[in-house]
């Protein structure tokens, strides 16, 4: 089981993955990160993420679910 998942990109793909992992009982806590704070807040409101994150901290797994063209920028920022 993944105790703490850091989800970078709380849109359709990242959100669907997080919900599937939660439904399967494969993840304990999902911490959401997104460039748009409103997206992260909505993901928390919908139960996709348990809370919004500020830094990756002690995540057991980091999932980057952003558009391919944004990946290098996001990875550089991480």
C-alpha positions as CSV (number, residue, x, y, z in Angstrom):
1,X,0.0,0.0,0.0
2,X,1.1,3.5,-0.8
3,X,0.9,5.5,2.5
4,X,1.3,9.0,1.0
5,X,0.9,9.8,-2.7
6,X,1.9,13.2,-4.0
7,X,-0.2,14.0,-7.1
8,X,1.2,16.7,-9.3
9,X,-1.5,17.7,-11.7
10,X,-5.1,17.2,-10.3
11,X,-6.9,17.2,-13.6
12,X,-8.7,14.4,-15.4
13,X,-5.9,11.9,-15.6
14,X,-4.3,12.5,-12.2
15,X,-7.7,12.8,-10.5
16,X,-8.9,9.5,-12.1
17,X,-5.8,7.7,-11.0
18,X,-6.1,9.0,-7.5
19,X,-9.7,8.0,-7.3
20,X,-9.0,4.5,-8.6
21,X,-6.2,4.0,-6.1
22,X,-8.5,5.1,-3.3
23,X,-11.3,2.8,-4.4
24,X,-8.9,-0.1,-4.6
25,X,-7.6,0.7,-1.1
26,X,-4.1,1.1,-2.5
27,X,-3.3,4.5,-1.1
28,X,-3.7,6.1,2.3
29,X,-3.4,9.8,1.7
30,X,-3.3,11.8,-1.5
31,X,-1.7,15.2,-1.4
32,X,-2.6,17.4,-4.4
33,X,-0.4,19.9,-6.3
34,X,-1.5,21.9,-9.3
35,X,-0.4,25.2,-10.9
36,X,-3.9,26.4,-10.4
37,X,-4.9,26.6,-6.8
38,X,-8.6,26.5,-7.7
39,X,-8.0,23.1,-9.3
40,X,-6.4,21.8,-6.2
41,X,-9.1,23.2,-4.0
42,X,-11.7,21.6,-6.2
43,X,-9.9,18.2,-6.1
44,X,-9.9,18.4,-2.3
45,X,-13.6,19.3,-2.3
46,X,-14.4,16.3,-4.5
47,X,-12.4,13.9,-2.4
48,X,-9.8,13.3,-5.1
49,X,-7.1,14.7,-2.8
50,X,-7.1,14.6,1.0
51,X,-5.3,18.0,1.2
52,X,-3.5,20.5,-0.9
53,X,0.3,20.3,-0.8
54,X,3.0,22.9,-0.5
55,X,6.1,20.7,-0.8
56,X,6.5,17.1,-1.7
57,X,7.9,16.3,1.8
58,X,7.8,12.6,2.7
59,X,5.7,11.2,-0.1
60,X,6.1,7.5,-0.8
61,X,5.3,8.0,-4.5
62,X,5.1,11.1,-6.7
63,X,2.9,10.9,-9.8
64,X,3.3,13.7,-12.4
65,X,0.1,14.0,-14.3
66,X,0.6,17.0,-16.5
67,X,0.6,17.6,-20.2
68,X,3.7,16.2,-21.9
69,X,4.9,19.6,-23.0
70,X,4.8,20.8,-19.4
71,X,6.7,17.9,-17.9
72,X,10.3,19.3,-18.2
73,X,9.2,22.6,-16.6
74,X,7.4,20.8,-13.8
75,X,10.2,18.5,-13.1
76,X,12.7,21.4,-13.0
77,X,10.4,23.1,-10.5
78,X,10.2,20.0,-8.3
